Protein backbone atom coordinates (compact mmCIF):
# COMPACT_ATOMS: atom_id res chain seq x y z
CA UNK A 1 0.00 0.00 0.00
CA UNK A 2 1.37 3.40 -0.96
CA UNK A 3 2.17 5.81 1.90
CA UNK A 4 -0.47 8.32 0.76
CA UNK A 5 -3.14 5.58 0.83
CA UNK A 6 -2.04 4.54 4.31
CA UNK A 7 -2.24 8.14 5.43
CA UNK A 8 -5.74 8.46 3.98
CA UNK A 9 -6.81 5.31 5.82
CA UNK A 10 -5.56 6.76 9.08
CA UNK A 11 -7.59 9.90 8.41
CA UNK A 12 -10.69 7.76 7.82
CA UNK A 13 -10.04 5.87 11.06
CA UNK A 14 -9.81 9.14 12.97
CA UNK A 15 -13.03 10.41 11.40
CA UNK A 16 -14.79 7.15 12.31
CA UNK A 17 -13.62 7.39 15.90
CA UNK A 18 -14.93 10.95 15.97
CA UNK A 19 -18.29 9.60 14.73
CA UNK A 20 -18.34 7.09 17.58
CA UNK A 21 -17.46 9.80 20.09
CA UNK A 22 -20.71 11.53 19.14
CA UNK A 23 -22.91 8.48 18.57
CA UNK A 24 -22.05 6.28 21.57
CA UNK A 25 -22.50 9.11 24.12
CA UNK A 26 -25.84 9.90 22.45
CA UNK A 27 -27.07 6.38 23.14
CA UNK A 28 -25.60 6.30 26.64
CA UNK A 29 -27.31 9.59 27.50
CA UNK A 30 -30.66 9.13 25.77
CA UNK A 31 -31.06 5.41 25.08
CA UNK A 32 -31.14 4.02 28.63
CA UNK A 33 -34.61 3.77 30.19
CA UNK A 34 -33.67 4.77 33.72
CA UNK A 35 -37.25 4.45 34.95
CA UNK A 36 -38.24 0.95 33.79
CA UNK A 37 -35.05 -0.61 32.42
CA UNK A 38 -34.09 -1.63 28.90
CA UNK A 39 -33.64 0.87 26.12
CA UNK A 40 -35.49 3.73 24.45
CA UNK A 41 -34.55 3.99 20.79
CA UNK A 42 -36.99 6.32 19.01
CA UNK A 43 -35.49 9.77 18.37
CA UNK A 44 -36.05 12.35 15.64
CA UNK A 45 -33.43 14.18 13.59
CA UNK A 46 -32.83 16.60 16.47
CA UNK A 47 -32.19 13.75 18.90
CA UNK A 48 -35.50 14.36 20.67
CA UNK A 49 -37.88 11.54 21.71
CA UNK A 50 -40.46 10.77 19.04
CA UNK A 51 -44.14 11.27 19.76
CA UNK A 52 -45.55 8.74 17.31
CA UNK A 53 -44.64 5.99 14.85
CA UNK A 54 -46.52 4.33 12.01
CA UNK A 55 -46.83 0.91 13.69
CA UNK A 56 -45.65 0.75 17.31
CA UNK A 57 -45.60 3.32 20.10
CA UNK A 58 -42.21 5.05 20.38
CA UNK A 59 -41.98 3.78 23.97
CA UNK A 60 -42.66 0.14 23.08
CA UNK A 61 -39.67 -2.15 23.23
CA UNK A 62 -38.99 -4.53 20.35
CA UNK A 63 -36.64 -7.47 20.69
CA UNK A 64 -34.52 -6.45 17.69
CA UNK A 65 -33.37 -3.09 19.03
CA UNK A 66 -33.28 -4.21 22.67
CA UNK A 67 -30.84 -6.97 21.77
CA UNK A 68 -28.88 -4.81 19.34
CA UNK A 69 -28.30 -2.28 22.11
CA UNK A 70 -27.07 -5.07 24.41
CA UNK A 71 -24.78 -6.31 21.64
CA UNK A 72 -23.36 -2.87 20.82
CA UNK A 73 -22.57 -1.94 24.41
CA UNK A 74 -21.06 -5.38 25.02
CA UNK A 75 -18.93 -5.22 21.87
CA UNK A 76 -17.55 -1.85 22.93
CA UNK A 77 -16.53 -3.44 26.21
CA UNK A 78 -15.02 -6.60 24.71
CA UNK A 79 -12.98 -4.91 21.98
CA UNK A 80 -11.54 -2.31 24.36
CA UNK A 81 -12.95 0.77 22.66
CA UNK A 82 -15.16 1.60 25.66
CA UNK A 83 -12.11 1.66 27.93
CA UNK A 84 -10.03 3.65 25.44
CA UNK A 85 -12.75 6.29 25.06
CA UNK A 86 -13.66 6.53 28.75
CA UNK A 87 -17.04 4.76 28.51
CA UNK A 88 -16.20 1.46 30.20
CA UNK A 89 -18.22 1.88 33.39
CA UNK A 90 -21.17 3.49 31.58
CA UNK A 91 -21.28 0.77 28.90
CA UNK A 92 -21.09 -1.99 31.50
CA UNK A 93 -23.90 -0.54 33.60
CA UNK A 94 -26.04 0.06 30.51
CA UNK A 95 -25.49 -3.48 29.23
CA UNK A 96 -26.20 -5.15 32.60
CA UNK A 97 -29.46 -3.30 33.18
CA UNK A 98 -30.51 -4.07 29.61
CA UNK A 99 -29.94 -7.78 30.17
CA UNK A 100 -31.79 -7.60 33.50
CA UNK A 101 -34.84 -6.10 31.78
CA UNK A 102 -34.63 -8.39 28.76
CA UNK A 103 -34.52 -11.64 30.73
CA UNK A 104 -37.20 -10.56 33.20
CA UNK A 105 -39.67 -9.15 30.68
CA UNK A 106 -39.08 -10.84 27.31
CA UNK A 107 -38.35 -14.46 28.22
CA UNK A 108 -41.39 -16.75 27.86
CA UNK A 109 -41.25 -19.00 30.90
CA UNK A 110 -44.07 -21.20 29.61
CA UNK A 111 -43.08 -21.81 25.98
CA UNK A 112 -39.40 -20.73 26.05
CA UNK A 113 -38.04 -18.19 23.60
CA UNK A 114 -38.43 -14.43 23.56
CA UNK A 115 -41.41 -12.15 22.94
CA UNK A 116 -41.38 -9.82 19.95
CA UNK A 117 -42.65 -6.60 21.61
CA UNK A 118 -43.38 -5.31 25.10
CA UNK A 119 -44.62 -1.94 26.24
CA UNK A 120 -42.24 0.41 28.00
CA UNK A 121 -42.83 -1.25 31.38
CA UNK A 122 -42.22 -4.72 29.95
CA UNK A 123 -45.80 -5.96 29.58
CA UNK A 124 -45.84 -8.30 26.58
CA UNK A 125 -47.76 -6.91 23.60
CA UNK A 126 -46.73 -9.47 20.96
CA UNK A 127 -45.46 -12.87 22.10
CA UNK A 128 -44.82 -14.19 18.60
CA UNK A 129 -41.65 -16.25 18.26
CA UNK A 130 -39.78 -14.87 15.27
CA UNK A 131 -36.45 -16.47 14.46
CA UNK A 132 -35.11 -13.04 13.51
CA UNK A 133 -35.54 -11.90 17.10
CA UNK A 134 -34.36 -15.17 18.63
CA UNK A 135 -31.09 -15.05 16.70
CA UNK A 136 -30.37 -11.50 17.80
CA UNK A 137 -30.92 -12.65 21.37
CA UNK A 138 -28.24 -15.32 20.87
CA UNK A 139 -25.91 -12.82 19.22
CA UNK A 140 -26.32 -10.21 21.96
CA UNK A 141 -26.21 -12.52 24.96
CA UNK A 142 -23.15 -14.46 23.75
CA UNK A 143 -21.33 -11.16 23.17
CA UNK A 144 -22.47 -9.91 26.57
CA UNK A 145 -21.10 -13.04 28.25
CA UNK A 146 -17.71 -12.65 26.57
CA UNK A 147 -17.60 -8.97 27.52
CA UNK A 148 -18.69 -9.25 31.16
CA UNK A 149 -18.36 -12.87 32.26
CA UNK A 150 -21.99 -12.80 33.44
CA UNK A 151 -23.04 -16.46 33.15
CA UNK A 152 -26.67 -15.50 32.47
CA UNK A 153 -25.62 -14.39 29.01
CA UNK A 154 -24.35 -17.80 28.04
CA UNK A 155 -27.17 -19.62 29.83
CA UNK A 156 -29.90 -17.83 27.89
CA UNK A 157 -27.98 -17.82 24.60
CA UNK A 158 -27.78 -21.61 24.81
CA UNK A 159 -31.42 -21.92 25.89
CA UNK A 160 -32.41 -19.92 22.82
CA UNK A 161 -30.26 -22.06 20.55
CA UNK A 162 -31.88 -25.19 22.00
CA UNK A 163 -35.35 -23.76 21.38
CA UNK A 164 -34.51 -23.00 17.74
CA UNK A 165 -33.18 -26.50 17.14
CA UNK A 166 -36.26 -28.02 18.81
CA UNK A 167 -39.04 -25.87 17.37
CA UNK A 168 -37.78 -24.00 14.30
CA UNK A 169 -35.40 -26.33 12.49
CA UNK A 170 -36.75 -27.82 9.27
CA UNK A 171 -35.58 -31.40 9.64
CA UNK A 172 -36.79 -32.33 6.14
CA UNK A 173 -35.47 -29.57 3.84
CA UNK A 174 -32.91 -28.04 6.18
CA UNK A 175 -32.56 -24.52 7.51
CA UNK A 176 -35.20 -22.91 9.69
CA UNK A 177 -38.82 -21.91 9.51
CA UNK A 178 -38.92 -18.27 10.54
CA UNK A 179 -42.27 -17.05 11.84
CA UNK A 180 -44.14 -18.65 14.73
CA UNK A 181 -46.99 -17.89 17.08
CA UNK A 182 -46.58 -17.68 20.84
CA UNK A 183 -46.47 -21.48 21.31
CA UNK A 184 -44.12 -22.11 18.34
CA UNK A 185 -46.99 -23.06 16.03
CA UNK A 186 -46.16 -21.89 12.51
CA UNK A 187 -47.72 -18.60 11.46
CA UNK A 188 -50.13 -18.41 8.51
CA UNK A 189 -48.73 -18.34 4.96
CA UNK A 190 -48.29 -15.15 2.94
CA UNK A 191 -47.79 -11.86 4.76
CA UNK A 192 -47.33 -13.64 8.10
CA UNK A 193 -44.45 -15.60 6.60
CA UNK A 194 -45.29 -19.06 7.91
CA UNK A 195 -44.41 -20.64 4.56
CA UNK A 196 -41.29 -18.58 3.82
CA UNK A 197 -37.54 -18.74 4.41
CA UNK A 198 -35.13 -15.90 3.68
CA UNK A 199 -31.47 -15.10 3.17
CA UNK A 200 -31.83 -12.23 5.66
CA UNK A 201 -32.81 -14.40 8.60
CA UNK A 202 -30.52 -17.32 7.77
CA UNK A 203 -27.61 -14.91 7.36
CA UNK A 204 -28.28 -13.39 10.78
CA UNK A 205 -28.64 -16.87 12.26
CA UNK A 206 -25.17 -17.60 10.88
CA UNK A 207 -23.97 -14.37 12.51
CA UNK A 208 -25.47 -15.44 15.85
CA UNK A 209 -24.05 -18.96 15.72
CA UNK A 210 -20.62 -17.54 14.92
CA UNK A 211 -20.61 -15.58 18.18
CA UNK A 212 -22.20 -18.44 20.12
CA UNK A 213 -19.51 -20.88 18.99
CA UNK A 214 -16.84 -18.29 19.76
CA UNK A 215 -18.28 -18.04 23.29
CA UNK A 216 -18.73 -21.76 24.03
CA UNK A 217 -16.32 -23.66 21.79
CA UNK A 218 -18.88 -26.50 21.84
CA UNK A 219 -19.01 -29.01 19.01
CA UNK A 220 -22.80 -28.76 18.73
CA UNK A 221 -22.56 -25.01 18.08
CA UNK A 222 -19.73 -25.54 15.60
CA UNK A 223 -21.79 -28.07 13.63
CA UNK A 224 -24.83 -25.79 13.63
CA UNK A 225 -22.68 -22.96 12.26
CA UNK A 226 -21.18 -25.15 9.54
CA UNK A 227 -24.65 -26.42 8.65
CA UNK A 228 -26.18 -22.98 8.19
CA UNK A 229 -23.22 -21.81 6.12
CA UNK A 230 -23.91 -24.72 3.78
CA UNK A 231 -27.62 -23.87 3.63
CA UNK A 232 -26.85 -20.28 2.64
CA UNK A 233 -24.22 -21.20 0.07
CA UNK A 234 -26.18 -24.10 -1.43
CA UNK A 235 -29.64 -22.58 -1.74
CA UNK A 236 -29.56 -18.83 -1.27
CA UNK A 237 -26.98 -17.64 -3.80
CA UNK A 238 -27.54 -17.09 -7.53
CA UNK A 239 -24.24 -18.33 -8.94
CA UNK A 240 -25.14 -17.21 -12.46
CA UNK A 241 -24.76 -13.60 -11.30
CA UNK A 242 -23.02 -14.02 -7.91
CA UNK A 243 -25.60 -12.32 -5.74
CA UNK A 244 -28.00 -13.34 -3.01
CA UNK A 245 -31.63 -14.23 -3.48
CA UNK A 246 -34.21 -12.87 -1.05
CA UNK A 247 -37.07 -15.23 -0.15
CA UNK A 248 -37.88 -18.91 -0.63
CA UNK A 249 -40.50 -21.54 -0.03
CA UNK A 250 -39.81 -24.20 2.59
CA UNK A 251 -38.01 -26.31 -0.03
CA UNK A 252 -35.82 -23.31 -1.01
CA UNK A 253 -37.64 -22.62 -4.27
CA UNK A 254 -37.12 -18.86 -4.84
CA UNK A 255 -40.20 -16.67 -4.28
CA UNK A 256 -40.96 -12.98 -4.97
CA UNK A 257 -39.77 -10.90 -2.00
CA UNK A 258 -43.05 -9.80 -0.43
CA UNK A 259 -43.41 -7.65 2.69
CA UNK A 260 -43.79 -9.71 5.87
CA UNK A 261 -45.69 -8.48 8.93
CA UNK A 262 -43.32 -7.54 11.71
CA UNK A 263 -40.04 -8.05 9.83
CA UNK A 264 -39.77 -7.28 6.11
CA UNK A 265 -40.71 -3.69 5.17
CA UNK A 266 -44.39 -4.18 6.06
CA UNK A 267 -44.74 -0.74 7.63
CA UNK A 268 -43.30 0.78 4.44
CA UNK A 269 -45.14 -1.22 1.77
CA UNK A 270 -47.85 -3.59 3.07
CA UNK A 271 -49.29 -4.11 -0.43
CA UNK A 272 -46.10 -5.48 -1.97
CA UNK A 273 -47.21 -9.11 -2.16
CA UNK A 274 -48.49 -8.97 -5.73
CA UNK A 275 -46.07 -6.58 -7.41
CA UNK A 276 -42.52 -7.69 -6.65
CA UNK A 277 -40.57 -9.63 -9.28
CA UNK A 278 -38.97 -12.95 -8.47
CA UNK A 279 -35.33 -12.15 -9.04
CA UNK A 280 -34.58 -9.19 -6.78
CA UNK A 281 -31.46 -8.91 -4.66
CA UNK A 282 -30.48 -6.66 -1.75
CA UNK A 283 -27.11 -5.03 -2.39
CA UNK A 284 -26.67 -4.43 1.31
CA UNK A 285 -27.27 -8.07 2.18
CA UNK A 286 -24.86 -9.14 -0.56
CA UNK A 287 -21.90 -7.23 0.82
CA UNK A 288 -22.89 -7.82 4.46
CA UNK A 289 -23.00 -11.56 3.75
CA UNK A 290 -19.40 -11.43 2.52
CA UNK A 291 -17.91 -10.14 5.75
CA UNK A 292 -20.19 -12.16 8.04
CA UNK A 293 -19.24 -15.31 6.12
CA UNK A 294 -15.54 -14.50 6.40
CA UNK A 295 -15.98 -13.80 10.13
CA UNK A 296 -17.63 -17.20 10.51
CA UNK A 297 -14.71 -18.86 8.73
CA UNK A 298 -12.28 -16.98 10.94
CA UNK A 299 -13.98 -18.28 14.10
CA UNK A 300 -13.99 -21.79 12.60
CA UNK A 301 -10.25 -21.47 11.97
CA UNK A 302 -10.58 -21.44 8.19
CA UNK A 303 -9.28 -18.98 5.57
CA UNK A 304 -11.60 -16.37 4.03
CA UNK A 305 -13.77 -17.32 1.04
CA UNK A 306 -11.62 -15.37 -1.42
CA UNK A 307 -13.33 -16.32 -4.70
CA UNK A 308 -16.80 -15.78 -3.19
CA UNK A 309 -15.63 -12.46 -1.74
CA UNK A 310 -14.25 -11.21 -5.04
CA UNK A 311 -17.26 -12.21 -7.12
CA UNK A 312 -19.84 -10.84 -4.69
CA UNK A 313 -17.88 -7.60 -4.31
CA UNK A 314 -17.51 -7.22 -8.08
CA UNK A 315 -21.25 -7.78 -8.56
CA UNK A 316 -22.05 -5.09 -5.98
CA UNK A 317 -19.57 -2.67 -7.52
CA UNK A 318 -20.96 -3.25 -11.02
CA UNK A 319 -24.64 -3.02 -10.07
CA UNK A 320 -25.26 -1.67 -6.56
CA UNK A 321 -22.79 1.22 -6.51
CA UNK A 322 -24.06 4.62 -7.68
CA UNK A 323 -21.42 5.90 -10.12
CA UNK A 324 -22.86 9.43 -10.09
CA UNK A 325 -23.41 10.30 -6.43
CA UNK A 326 -21.72 7.39 -4.68
CA UNK A 327 -23.30 5.10 -2.11
CA UNK A 328 -25.13 1.79 -2.32
CA UNK A 329 -28.62 1.41 -3.81
CA UNK A 330 -31.23 -0.63 -1.95
CA UNK A 331 -32.46 -3.29 -4.39
CA UNK A 332 -32.13 -4.47 -7.96
CA UNK A 333 -32.68 -7.35 -10.37
CA UNK A 334 -30.06 -10.06 -10.60
CA UNK A 335 -29.18 -8.98 -14.14
CA UNK A 336 -28.22 -5.49 -12.96
CA UNK A 337 -31.40 -3.46 -13.44
CA UNK A 338 -31.93 -1.14 -10.45
CA UNK A 339 -35.31 -1.44 -8.75
CA UNK A 340 -34.92 0.94 -5.78
CA UNK A 341 -32.39 3.80 -6.00
CA UNK A 342 -32.97 5.05 -2.44
CA UNK A 343 -30.04 4.64 -0.06
CA UNK A 344 -30.64 3.32 3.43
CA UNK A 345 -28.28 3.69 6.36
CA UNK A 346 -27.74 0.02 7.12
CA UNK A 347 -26.66 -0.97 3.61
CA UNK A 348 -24.28 1.94 3.41
CA UNK A 349 -22.70 1.36 6.82
CA UNK A 350 -22.50 -2.44 6.58
CA UNK A 351 -20.86 -2.03 3.19
CA UNK A 352 -18.03 -0.08 4.81
CA UNK A 353 -17.05 -3.19 6.76
CA UNK A 354 -17.83 -5.31 3.72
CA UNK A 355 -15.51 -3.54 1.28
CA UNK A 356 -12.73 -3.24 3.84
CA UNK A 357 -13.07 -6.97 4.49
CA UNK A 358 -12.96 -7.60 0.73
CA UNK A 359 -9.67 -5.73 0.54
CA UNK A 360 -8.23 -7.66 3.47
CA UNK A 361 -9.31 -10.99 1.97
CA UNK A 362 -8.09 -10.34 -1.59
CA UNK A 363 -5.58 -7.48 -1.52
CA UNK A 364 -7.47 -5.83 -4.40
CA UNK A 365 -7.19 -2.07 -3.88
CA UNK A 366 -10.38 -1.37 -5.86
CA UNK A 367 -12.27 -2.47 -2.74
CA UNK A 368 -10.14 -0.24 -0.53
CA UNK A 369 -10.84 2.72 -2.83
CA UNK A 370 -14.57 1.94 -2.70
CA UNK A 371 -14.41 1.77 1.10
CA UNK A 372 -12.86 5.26 1.19
CA UNK A 373 -15.35 6.66 -1.34
CA UNK A 374 -18.29 5.13 0.54
CA UNK A 375 -17.12 6.62 3.83
CA UNK A 376 -16.97 10.04 2.20
CA UNK A 377 -20.56 9.57 0.97
CA UNK A 378 -21.78 8.34 4.36
CA UNK A 379 -20.07 11.14 6.23
CA UNK A 380 -21.38 13.81 3.85
CA UNK A 381 -24.97 12.67 3.49
CA UNK A 382 -25.93 10.21 6.24
CA UNK A 383 -24.20 11.77 9.22
CA UNK A 384 -26.37 14.21 11.17
CA UNK A 385 -24.12 16.31 13.44
CA UNK A 386 -27.07 17.71 15.38
CA UNK A 387 -28.01 14.29 16.75
CA UNK A 388 -24.57 12.70 16.42
CA UNK A 389 -26.08 9.76 14.55
CA UNK A 390 -26.93 8.68 11.01
CA UNK A 391 -30.05 9.57 9.09
CA UNK A 392 -32.08 6.54 8.00
CA UNK A 393 -33.02 6.94 4.33
CA UNK A 394 -31.90 9.17 1.45
CA UNK A 395 -32.76 9.74 -2.17
CA UNK A 396 -30.06 8.76 -4.64
CA UNK A 397 -28.60 12.27 -4.60
CA UNK A 398 -28.35 12.33 -0.79
CA UNK A 399 -31.54 14.30 -0.10
CA UNK A 400 -32.99 13.05 3.21
CA UNK A 401 -36.25 11.06 3.15
CA UNK A 402 -36.30 9.70 6.73
CA UNK A 403 -34.02 11.51 9.18
CA UNK A 404 -34.65 9.49 12.34
CA UNK A 405 -31.65 9.22 14.64
CA UNK A 406 -33.24 6.07 16.03
CA UNK A 407 -36.44 4.06 15.82
CA UNK A 408 -37.71 0.54 16.45
CA UNK A 409 -35.26 -0.80 13.85
CA UNK A 410 -32.41 1.70 14.17
CA UNK A 411 -30.03 2.04 17.10
CA UNK A 412 -26.35 1.47 17.88
CA UNK A 413 -25.97 -1.71 15.81
CA UNK A 414 -25.28 -0.87 12.15
CA UNK A 415 -23.61 2.51 12.48
CA UNK A 416 -21.36 1.95 15.47
CA UNK A 417 -20.68 -1.66 14.50
CA UNK A 418 -19.24 -0.37 11.23
CA UNK A 419 -17.20 2.24 13.07
CA UNK A 420 -15.87 -0.35 15.54
CA UNK A 421 -15.05 -2.93 12.88
CA UNK A 422 -13.36 -0.49 10.55
CA UNK A 423 -11.33 1.33 13.20
CA UNK A 424 -9.99 -1.93 14.59
CA UNK A 425 -9.26 -3.36 11.15
CA UNK A 426 -7.36 -0.24 10.06
CA UNK A 427 -5.36 -0.34 13.27
CA UNK A 428 -4.47 -4.00 12.59
CA UNK A 429 -3.48 -3.15 9.02
CA UNK A 430 -1.25 -0.32 10.21
CA UNK A 431 0.49 -2.60 12.72
CA UNK A 432 1.11 -5.18 9.99
CA UNK A 433 2.72 -2.49 7.80
CA UNK A 434 5.02 -1.13 10.52
N, C-alpha and C positions, 0 to 999 in steps of 0.2 A: 504494500500500500504506500502510495506516495505521501511525503510529509504533509503536503497541503490538505490531502484527504483526511489524514489522521488528525490534523488540527481542526478541520471542519467537524469531524465526529466528536471531538472533545467539546466543541462549542454546542453541538446538539445535546450532548449529555448534560451540560450545564443548564441549558434552556429547559430540558426535561425535569431536572431536579428543581428548578425554579417553579415549574408547573406544579410539581408535587408539594412544594412549600406553600402554595396557595390552596391547593385542592384538599390535601389531607387535613390541615387545620380547619377548613370549612366543615368537613364531615365530623371532625372531633367536637367542634363547637355547636353545630346545628343538628347533627344527625343522631345524637344520643337522646333517647326518650328518658329523661331523668325523673319523670313522674311514675311511669308504668314499666319501664324496662324495654329492651329491644331498641329498634331504630326507627326514626322518622326520615323519610327519603324524598318527600315531595316539595320541591322548591322551584320558584319561578326564576326568570332570567336575572332578577335583582338579588337572588339568594333569600327571598322571603317565602315563608310557608304558603303553599297553595291553598285556595279556598274551595276548589272543586276540581274533579276529574271526570272524564267521560264515562268511566265504568265503576271504579271503586271510589270510596272516600279517601281524601288525601291522608287521613290518619289511620286508615286500615293498614294492616301489616301482612304482606305477601311473602311466602316462603322464599321466592327467588331473591328479592333484595335483602331480606333478613339474613339469609345465608351468605350472600355475596359481601355484605358488610362484615360478617364474622370472618370470612376468608381474607378480605383485604387487610383488615387490622392484624390478623394473625400472620399473614405473609410479610407485612412490614416488620413485625417482631422477629420472625424467623430469619429473614435475609439481612438483618442488621441495620436496615435503613431507618427504622424508628429510633434506634439508639443513636445513630449518627446525627439525626436531625433533631434530637431532643424530645421525641414523642413517646419514648418507650413506656413510661408509666401510664400515660394517657391511653395509649393503644391497648395496653394490657387490661386496664380497668374497663375500657369500652368493649373489648372482646369478651371478657369474662361475664359482664352483665348481659351481653347479648346472648351468650350461650345459656345462661341461667333462664332468661325469658323464653328462649326458643324451646328448651327441653320441657319446661314447665307448661307452656301454653300450646305448643304445636304438636307434641308427641301424642299419638293416639294410643292410649293404654289398653284399649279393648281390641283394636284390629292391628296394631302396630303401624309404623309409618307415620308420616307427617301430614298435617292439614295443609291446605293450599292458602287460605286467608283467615286471619283473625281480625277483630276490631282492635282499636288502640290498646284496650285493656287486656287483650288476649282471649276474648271470647270467640270461639270458632264460628266463622261465617260460612266457610266452604271447606268441608272435610274430604273433598275429592283427593284421591291418591294419584298424582301425576308424576310419572317417572322423571320428568324434567326437574321437578322440585326435589324429589328424593335424591337424585344424583348430586344436586348442588348441596344438599345436606351432607352427603358423604364427603364431597370435596372440601367443604368448609370445616367440618368437624375433624377430619384427618389433619388438615393444615393447622387447625387450632391446637390439636394434641401435640404436634411436632414443635409448635411455637412455645407452648406453655407447660407441657408435661401433664396437663390435667387429664386424668384417665377417663373422665366422662366423654371427652371428645372421641377417643378411640372406641369406647364401649358403644356409643350410639352410631358411630360410622359403621361399625361391624353389624349392629342390629339392622341398620337400614339396608346394607348389602344383603344380609340374610333374607330380609323381606322381599327384596327385588328378585332374588334367585328363586324364592318359594312361590311368589304370586305373579310376577311380571314376565319371567323368562318364557319364551316360546320354545318349548322342548321339541316341537316338530320341525319348524322352519329355521329356528335359530333367532338370535337377537331378542328383543323385548317388545311386548305390547306396551303402549305408552300412556293410555288414559283410562283411569279406573274410578269407580265410585268409592264411597267411604269404606266399604267392606271388601275392596279389591275385586268386585265384580266389574267386568269390562263395561266401559261406557257405550252409548249407542253409536252406530256408524255415522259417517258424514261429518258434520261440523263439530260433533263431540269427540271425534277422533278414535272411537273404539276399534275401528277396522284399519287404522293407519300406522305405519312406522315412518321414521324420518331420519335423514342424515343428521339434522340438528341435534336431536335427543341422543342418538347413538354416539355422536361425536363427543357430547358433553358427558355421557356415561364413561367413555374412554378416558376423558380428562379426570373424572372422579376416581376411577379405578387406578389410574396412574399414581395419584396422590395416596390413595388407600394402600396400595402395594408398597409405596415408598415408606409409609408409616409403619406397616406391620411386617413386611418381608415374608408374609405367609404364602405358601404354595397355592392355596385356593384363590387368593387374590391375584397372584401372577397368572394363573391359568385363565381366570375371568378376563383379565386385561388382554392377554394374547388372543382369546376367543373373540372379543369385540373388535379388536383390530382387524381380524380376518373377516368378520361380518362387514365392516365398513369397506374394506378394500375389495372384497369379492362382489358385493351387491350394490354398493352405493356410489360407485365411481363410473362415469362414462369414459371408457378408455379410447373411444374413437376421437374424442376431443380433449381428454384429460381435464375434466371438471367434475364436480359433484352433482349428483341428482338431489332432488328435494324430498319428495314423499313417495311412499310405496304402500302396496297392499301387504297383507300378512306374509305372503309368499315372496315378497320383494319385487313384485311386478311394479314398475314405475307408474305413478298416478299424477294427475295435475295437482299442483301445489295450492290447495284450497286453504282458506282461513279456518283456524281451529279455535273454538271457544277456549278461553283462558290463556292459550299459549301462542298462537301463530297469527298475529296481525288482525285478530278479530275486531278489536276496538277501532281499527283503522279502516277495514274493508270487510264488513260482515257478509256482503253479497258476492264474494269472490268465487264461490263454489262452481259456478257455471261459466266462467269467462277466462280462466287461466289456461294457458297451453300446457301440454305435457312436459316439454323439454326446457324448463327454466332451470337456471342455476343461480346461486347466491355467491357473488364474488367475494363477499366477506367470509362466508363459510369456507370457500375454497382455500383462501390463504391462511385462515385460522386453522383449518385442518392440517395444513403442512406443519406448522410449528408444534401443534399439540401432538401430532403423530411422532415427530422427531423427539419431543420430550418423553413420550411413552417409551420409545426405543432407548433413550438415554437411561431411564430408570430401569429398564430391562437389561441394561448392559450391552446393548447392540448399537451398531453405527447408525447414523441418520440415513433416511431413505433418499439417497441423492438423486436418482433418476426421477422418482416421484416428485421430489421437491422441485427439480428443474422444470419438469413438464407442467406442473400445476402453476408454478410461478410465471412461466412463459405464457400460459393461457390467460392468466389474470392480467399480465402486462399488455397482451395483444387485444384483449376484449373489455376488461373491467376498468382499465386506467383511462381517465379523461385526458386526452392529449392537449386539449385547449386550456382548461382551467387547472388541471391536476386533480388528485383525489380519486377515490374508488366509487364507481356507480353501485347501485343496490342490486339489481337483478338483470339478467339477460337470457337469451336463448343459447343453447349449447353451440350453435354455429356462429355465434358472435354478434347477433342482432341485439341491441340494447332494448330492454323492456322498460326499466325504471331508471331514469338519470339522476334522481335525487341522491343525496349523499348523507348517510346516517353515521352518527358518531361511532357506533361500535365497529362497523366495518373499517372505518378509517383509522381507528386506534389499534384494533387487532392486527391490521395489515402492517403497522409499524413493526411490531414484533415479528410478524410473518416474513417480511422482506429482509429484515436483519438476520433472521434465522436462515433464510435462503442463501444469503451471502456466506454465513458461517459454514453451512453445509457444503457449498459448492465452490466457494472462492470467486464466483462470478460477480464482478464489480457493477454490472448493470443493476443488480438487486440492491446493492449498497447505495447507488445513485438514486434509485427509486425510493428507498427508505428516507434519504435526505430530502428529496423533493416532496414526499408525502408529509414529512414533519413540517416543512415550511407551509404547506397547504393547511394542515391541521392547526398550526399555531396562528396562522393569519385569519382563518375563517371559523373554525370551531371554538377556539379558546375565547371565553368571555371573562375579561379581567375584572368586571364588576363583581361577579359571583366567585371567581377563582376556579371555575369548572368549565366543562365543555357544553356547548349547545348540542341539541339532539339531532336536528334534521335541517339540511340545507338544500336549496336548489343547486343545479349543476354549477352555476357561477358563484356559489358561496353565499347567496342571499338567504338569510335565516327563514325557516318555515316553522319549526318548533324550537324554542329557545330555553326549554326547561333545564335548570341546573341539575335537577333530580326528579324522578317520579317512580311509579311502582316497578318500572323495569330498569331504571337508570340510577346508579349510585357509584360507589368507589371502584367497582370491579373492572370495567373495560378501560377506563381512562388511566387510573393509577396503576393497574396491572401492566399496561403498556409502558408507562414511565418506569416502573420498577424493573421490568424485564430488560428494557433497552439500556437503562443506566448501568445495570450490572453487567450486561453483555459487553458494552463498550469498555467498561473498566477491565474486564477480562481480556478483551482484545488488545488493549493498551499494554497490559502487563506482559502478554505474549510477545509483543513487539519491542519490549525494552531490551 
